[in-house]
Amino acid sequence: MMSHRLEQFRKFRERMNQRIFDQKNQQVNRFFGLDTKAYQDGALDARTKEIAGLAASMVLRCDDCISYHIIRCKELGVRDEELWEVFNIGLIVGGSIVIPHLRRAVELLDEINGEQPAPGSAE
């Protein structure tokens, strides 16, 4: 069963992407197309590209991007152990300012995995 937060994220993304595409702005639509194509299999497979995107998003501190890449990584079979190594790279490169984003990333990962918050944790 999809978590409420994950469902909200996907619905919002789909709704707003459609709103943006409906404007038929050639430059904006081309950028979206480039973004989509950048993560397709090439010399690097899509899985590796999503991992790279996650690390970059952590350093850039973009929660929406982090969420998207975690979701895609899980869809592409990236194991939690691998994600934790990516989280570590993001933290090392980005520094302590990444910690709040790491917290939200781990919360989403737990939701995707169907785990409950630890006893005594704030929601």
C-alpha positions, 0 to 999 in steps of 0.5 A: 500500500502506498503511503499518504505522503508518497501518494500525495507526491506522485499526484501533485507531480503528475497534476502539475507536470500536466499543467505545465505541458498544457501551456505548450511552451516549447522551451519548457517542454524541451527542458522536460524532455532533456531531463527525461532522456538524461536518465534513460539507459546509455553508456550508463544504465538508468539505475546508475544515473538515478543514483547519481541524480540522488547524490547531486540532489542531496548536495543541492538540497532539493527535497522534491528531487531527492524524493523523486530519485529515491522513488526511481532508485527503488523502482529500479532495484537499488537496495537500501544498503546502496542508498545509504552509501549514496546518502553518505556521499551526499552528506560528505560532499554537501556537509552538515547542511544536508542533514535535514534533507537526509532525515526526510530522505530516510523518512521517505525510504522508511515509508516506501519500505512500509516501516513504522517510525521508531518508538518515541520519534516525532512525526 
